[in-house]
């Protein structure tokens, strides 16, 4: 419809101008100005309507994706694969990154900075006051559904994944040249005027191609600074074009009313002096002019007007005024993206709760695995001491030992972001999470799977010995060696961890280790997961129980794939 309005509006205004000129020259000139003003208004209104329509369409898609996600729990966002880190104390063991990961489950960011911030928060616990501040901010954002979805409508998707942080750093460190030469403020205006007047005047006395010498000073001055201009433009294009694209996101933040202190402080970052969104719109305009010289007519226009120098000066001035604020802008934007992602997580899971950061134990009531659908999830209630205490988990294969450890670990990680957690109630102190659950051989480093596990256990042991504020998760100690060595080594490790006042969860198939409960005076407690055989089929309840497991299912599982087990085989 608006396309037709533009067309008929243009035709009507042309008719108005013709009619006015027929009446009087002065009326015709006035009609031109009036028509230009009215047509500009029509274009601006059309632009606003188009933007509103595009935003509404994106919000509709956001809702369709979220509904589909809630129904199937099939993640559709960025996997965070680039953030994988096998050397991290716990990231590789708790499905933080990759397909169907916690990152992909949570991520509702719009920029590379937001993704980086989410990954950082998942890998690094906040201090208690920061956790509480995030909880408060998220609480305010949860009901702001319209604002959150309007914000997400400007999702840049993968457009800024190629953001060159090195180029941005180089841009900030690269010396500005033209803006510090005061005479350029005069030259950039006076020289084009003088050159144009001289060219026109010379054309009356000499051939036009000789008159072109009037532009020689302009050519020489541009040649003198060509290298600087090209380098500066390259740095700008490889980094600032992404930053300028954040203007709509920042404008959404600027225009919203917040009451939470954390949100207001972040918003204030964009409201100092002239609004940041307007500065970025100005930057976007400057950047759009950089390539004007890259065609024949643009090159001629550049010589006549010193266009390159004009916009390099403008960019340099913009840099001088704003380079110190860039990090503050991107950090504040990334924090908003993190908080709105966690608010979206809480909105999608209304039965989740904020944890209490307190106490000297991990007290869990109906805690469940965040990545398992609610209709399939089995929750457990347990209290885990966090000093000089180990819960030894026994149970058959597939009974839920590893899943239980990841349930506790993932919810601890969420807690330390300030997020809601998958539990009816959770209280815990701030602890360094450590893990040795998935270890793989590394042929590039000549490391077997067993040696890789030893290195991982060494990391856990050293951190426990150096700092008591941690909690470890170990899945099947020393699984790469024979039964006798595994038992001796596991027993020694458990005792050494306890002597260092360590606390954590260890799963094992070695039932002999369960006898340590009587030997260690309450420092080790046995818990288990059981399995039943009903109608010749395995039945798991995934519920944690006190004591040592009494059920085994390896033979049954082997039979299920066709291995025939002989009951009285003497071997």
N, C-alpha and C positions, 0 to 999 in steps of 0.2 A: 504493500500500500504506500509506504513512504517513498518508494522509488517513483511511483506515479505522481506523488505530491511534489517531489523534486522536479520532475519533468515539466508538469503543468505550471508549477511555480516559476520555473525558469522562463517558459514561454510567455507567461503572463507578465513577468517583469520586463522582458524584451519588448513586448507590446506597449507597456507603460512608458518605456524610454522613447520609443518611436513616436508615440502619441504626444509626449511632452515636448520633444524636439519640434514637432509640427506646430506646436503652440508658441514656443519661445525657446531660444537658445539657452537662456538661464535656467528655465524649467527642465530642459533636457539634461543639463549638467547636474542639476539637483536630483533628477530622477536616477541618474547613473549611481550617485552615492547612496541614495535611498534603496535602490534595487540591490546593490552590492551588500548593504547592511542586512536587508531582509533575506537574501539568499544565504548569507553566512549563518543567520539564525536558523534557517531551514536545515542547513547542513549539520549544524551542531545538534539540533533536536533529533535529526535522523540518526546521528552517531550515538546519542544517548539511548534512543529506543533500540538500536541494534545491539548495543552493549547489554542493555537490560534483558533483551531476548536471549542473547548468548549465555548470559549468566543464569537465567531461568532454565535453559536447556541443560546446562552443566549440573545445576542442582538436582534436576530430575534424574540425570544419569547417576549422580552420587547416591541418591536414595535407592535407585534400582540396584546398584552394586551392593549397597549395605544390606538391603533386604535379602538379596541372593546369598550374601556372605553369612548372614544370621541363619538362614535356612540350611545351608550346606556346610558352613565353616570352611569353605574353600577359599583360601586367601587370594586376593587379586591385586595386591599392591607390590611395591618394590621388595625384593627378597633380602636386600642388604648383603649380598654375596661379597661385595668389596670389603666388608668389615670383618670377614672371618679372620681369626687370629688363634692358631693352634697353640701358641706359646702363652696365651692369656691364662690367668689362674683358673678360669671357669667357663669362658665363652664357648669353647668347642663342645663341652659336655652337656650344656643346657639348651641346645637348639636355639641359640640367640640369633643366628644369622643363617641365611639360605632359604630354600623352598620350605614352606610350612613352618617357619620359624616364629619366635616371639616377636622379632623385629617386624616381620611381614604382617603379623596379626595386629600389631599396634599401629604401624606407620600410616599416618594420615597427613604427612607433611607436604609442603608445596615447593620447597627449594632444596638445593644440595646442602645448604647450611643447616636446614632443619633435619635432614637425614643424618648428617654428621653429628648433630647434637643428640638425637635419639640414640644413635649407636654409642656415643660417649657415655651417656647416662646409664645405659644398660651395662656398661663395662666398668663404671666407676661410681661407687656409692657417694651420695651427698651427705653433708653433715646434718645433724638432727634438725637444726633450725631451718635449714634449706628444705628438708623433707616436709616439715610442717608448713612452711610457706607455700610449697607446691601443692600440698593437699588443700589448703585454703583457696588458692587460685583455681584449682581444678573444680572445686565445689561450686564456685561462681560460674564457671564456663559450662558445666554440665547442662543446665537448663537453657543456655543460650544457643539453642539448636539452629535458629535462623542465622545468627551471626556466624557460627562455626561453619555451616554449610556455604554461606556466602563467601567466607574466607577461603574455603576449599575449592570454590568454583574457579579461583584463579590459579589452581594447581598448574605448575609449569611442566608437570610430568617429567620426561627425561631431558627437557630442553636445556637445563643448566648442569647436567651431569658432567659435561666437558669443561666446566668452570676451571680455569687455569689459576690456581691459587698462587703459583710462582709468578705468573705474569702480573697478577694484582699486586703482589709484594714489590715486584720490580717497578711497577707503575708508581707506587707510593714513594719508592726510594729514588726514582729517576728525577734528576734535577730539572726544574722548570727554568726556561731560559728567557723566552720572549716577555713574560709578564714582569720580569725584573729589569727590563730595559725600558726606561720611562719614555724614550723617544718613540717607541713603537706605538704608543697611544696616539701620537700625532701622525706618524708615518702612515699607519694603516688607513687613515681617513684622507689625509692631504695628498699622498702620492698617487692614488688612483684618480683623483680629481684632476691633478696637474697633468698626469700622463694622458688622460682622455682629452683634455683641452688642447694640449700640445699636438696630439695626433690629428685632431680635427683641423687645427690651424695649419699644420704642415701640409695637409692634403691639398690646400689651395696653392702651394708653391712647388711641391715635389710629388712624384708618384706615391701612391698609397703604401706600396711595399717598403719604400724608404721611410715614410712617415711612421711606420711601425717601430722605428728606433726610439720613439717616445716612450715605449714600454720597456726599454732595456733596463732602466733602474729597477723596475718591478721584477723582471726576470732574474736579475743578478741577486737581489735581496732574497728572493725565494730559493734560488740555488744555494745561497750561503747557508740557509737554515734547513735545507731539504732533508738531510740525514736526521737531524733532531726531530723534525716534524713527522717523518715516516716512522721512526722508532716510537715516538710518543703515541702516534695513532695506532700502531700495532699493539702496544701494551693496552691501550684503551679498549680496542675492539675485542681483544682476547679475554677481557675480564669485566670491564665496566658495562658491556652490553648486557651481561647477565644481571648485574646489580641494578641497572636501570629498569629492568623488567619487573623488579619487586615493588614498583610504585603502587600498583593496585592493592597488593597485600597490605602494604604499610598504610595506605589510605583507609582500608577497612578497620585497621587498628586505631588510627587517629580519630575516626568518626564514631567509634563505639564509646558508651559510657560504662566505666568500670568502677567498682567500689573496693575491691580487694587491694590491699597495699602493694602486693607483689605485681599485680597487673597494672596498677596505676604507675608504679615506678618504671616498668618496662615501656608503657605507653608514653611516659614523659620523655623518653629518649628521642622520640620522633617529633616532639612538639616544642623543642627548644628553638626559639627564633622562628624563622620561616619553616613551614611544615616540610618534613623530609620528603613526602610524596611529591610536593611541588618542585623540590630540588632535583629529584630523580626524573621528573618529567622534563625539566630543563636540560638535564644531562642527556636524556634520550634524544632530544631535538639536536643537540650538538653532535652526538654520535651519528645521527642520520645524515648529517651534512658532510661527513668525512669523505665519502666516496664520490662526491659530485665531480671531482676533477678526472675521474676515471673513464671519461669519454671525450670525444673531440670537442664538442661544444662546451663541456664542463671545463676542459683544459684552457680554452680561450677565455671563458668567463673568469677562471682563476687568475689568469695573467692580468686581465683588465681590473679586477676588483681586489686582488690579494686575498681571495676567499680562503685559501689554506691558512694563511697567517691570521685572518680574522677569527676563524673557529679554533685554531690552535691556542690563540690568546684566550678565547672564551673558556676552553677546556682547562688551560693552565690556571686561570683564575678560579674556576670551579674546584680544581684540585686543591689549590692553596686554602680555599675557604672550608673544604669539607673532608680532606683526607684523614684528619685526626678523628673524624666521627664515623668513618666507614665501619670499623670493627665494632663500635658500639651499636650501630644500626643492624648489622648482620647478626650479632650476638643476641640482641633483643628480639629480632624477628625469629631467629632459631628457637629461642626460649618460648615464644608464643606458639610456634608450630609444635614444639614438644608438649606443651600444656594442653593445647586443643586436641592433640592426638590422644593423650591420656584421658581427656574429658570424653572424647568419643568412645574410648574403651569402656569407661565407666557407664556412659549412657547405654551402650549396647549390652551391658551386663549389670542390670539394676540390682541383682542380689549380691553383688560383690561389696566389699566394705573397705574403708581406710584402716590400715593397721595402726596400732599404738606403738610408738617407739619408746619402749621402756622395759624395765624388768631385767632379771638375770637368767631368763630362759626363753625358748621359742615356744610360746603357748598357742596351739592351733586348735580351733574349733571348726569342724566340718571344712577342712581345707581340701581343695581339689586341684587337679592339673588344669592350668589356664587354657591349654590348647586342645583339650578334649571337650566335645560338645556336651552341653548340660544334660541332655537326655541319656548320655552314655557314661558320664563322669561318676566315679565313686569317690566320695569324700571321706576323710578320716579325721579323728580327733586325737591329739597326742600332745604331750609336753616334752620338750627336748632341752635338758640342761646344757649350758654353753661353756662350762668349765670342768675339765678333767672328767669327762663322761662320754662313753661311746654306746650307741645303740647298735647292736649287732643284728643284722637282718638275715634270717634264713628263710628258705622257701624253695619251692620247685620252680622249674623253668616256666617263664611266662606268667608267673603268679602276681607280678606287680612290684618286685623289689626295686628295680631301676626306675620305674615310673614314679614310685613313691618318693625316691630321692630327688627326682627332677621336680616333683610337685612342691617339695619344701624349698628347693633351691630357686626355682623360678619365682615363687612368691616372695622370697627374700629379695631377689633382684628387683622385682616390681616395687616392693616396699621402699627400697632405697632410692627409687626415682621420685617418690612422692605419689605413686599411683595407688588406686584401689587394688585389692588382691582378691583372688578366687578363694574366699573363705567366709564363713559366718563371723568369725572373730579371729584376730591374730595380733599378738603382742610380741615384741622382740627387741633386743638391743641392736646397736649397729655393729656388725661383724664383717670381717673380710671373708668372702666366700672362696673356698678352695675346692678343687675337685681333681680326681683321677678316676675317670669312668670310661672314656673312650681313648685308647692309645693305639696308634698305628705305626707300622714300620716306616722308615724313611730311607729309601735306597740311596738318595742323594747324599745322605750323611752317614751311610753305612750303619744305620741303626735298626736293629731287629725290633719286632713288636715288644719282646720282653725287655730289651734295653730301654726302649722308649717309655715303657711303664715304670721302670726303675728310676729314670730321670724325672718322671712326673711325681712319683712318690717322694723322691728327694726334695723336689720343690715344696711339696706339702709339708714334709717334716721340717725343713729349714724355716719355713714361715711360721709354723706352730712354735718352734723353738725360739724364734726371734720376737714373736708378738702373740700374746695370748688372746687378743681380740679377733678371733676367727672361728669359722665353722667349716669342717671339711666333709666331703662326700667321696667315698671310695667304693667302687663297684668291683667285687671279686678280686681280692688282692693276689698278685703274682700268678695270674692265670696262665702265664707262658712257660711254667716249669713243672717238674714232676710233683706228685702228691706229697712226698715226704718233705722236699725242699719248700714247697708252698706252705705247708703247715708250720714248719719251723720259722720261716721268714715272716709269715703273717702274724704269728704269736709274738715274735720279737718286735715287729713294727707297732702292734697294738700297745704293748707295754711301754715302748719308747714314747709314743704319742701321749699316753696317759701321764708318764713321768714329766712330760713337758707341759702338762695341764691342758692338753688339747681336748677338743670336743667335736663330735661329728657322727655321721652315719656310715657304717660299713656293711655291705652285703656280701654274703659268702655262701658257697655250697659245702664248705668244710664244717661239718657239724661238731668236730672235735674242738673247734675254737669256742663253741658255746659253753664248754666247761669252765672257761675263764670267768664266767659270771660268779661262780662260787669262790674263786681264788682272789678276785680283785675287789672284794668288799664294797660292792655297789657302784664301782666306777664303770662297770660294763653291765649292760642289761640286754637280754635277748628279746627280740620281737620277731614276728614271722608273718608270712602270708601262706595260706593253705589252699589246697585244691581238692575237690571231690570228683569221684567218677560216678556219674549218673547215667544209667542206660548205656554203659560202655563209652560214654563221652566225658571229656574233662569239663569240669564246671569251676570257674574262678569267681570268687566274691570280691577280690581286691581289697579286702578289709584287714587292716593291721591288727595283730593279736599279740598278747604277751606270750613269752616262752619260745621254745625251739620248734621249728617246723617238723611235723610228723608225716608229711605227705611228699611223694616224689612222682614225677611224671615223665622222666626222660624216656623210659622204656615205652610208655604209651605213645609218646610223640614219635618215636622211631618207628613203631608199628604203623602209625598213621601214614607214613611215607613209604611203607612196603618192606621195611627191615623185619625179618622174622626172628623173634626173640625166643630162644629155647630155654624153657624154665629150669631144666635140670642139667644144663650144660656143665660138665665137670671142669672145663677150662675156666 
